Amino acid sequence: MIFEIQAIRFRSSDQSPEVLDRLTYDVPDLEAAKRKAKNLVMTVSWRSEADGFRILSHDGFVLDMWRVGEDNAD
């Protein structure tokens, strides 16, 4: 399955997510996409100003969102 992982920052004015970068991966399932996204944090591929990530399906639906420091990206 193809997933898009977006590095996002939350605007201080309204906490709306702003996309900083996007990467596309072909992985077996959502759990594999979550692992891939978590492994990107603080690597060369990760934007240092990013607050978290968002995972989208190939047709643009948000499947998961995670902020650095939160424990909800299983």
C-alpha positions, 0 to 999 in steps of 0.5 A: 500500500502507498502512504504519504507521510507528512512532516507537520508543524502546528501554527501557534495562532490556531494550532492548525497543522501546516505541511513542511515536507511529504514523503511517499512510501510503499509499505504493507499496512498502516502499522508499517507506515507508523513505524516508518514515520517514527523512525524518521523523527530526528533523522536527516529526512526529518525537518527539524522544525516539525512538531509531528507527522500525519499519515495519509492514504493514497487517496488523501484520507488522514489515517493517523496524526502524531506530535513529537512527545505524545505517546499515541503513535503505536 
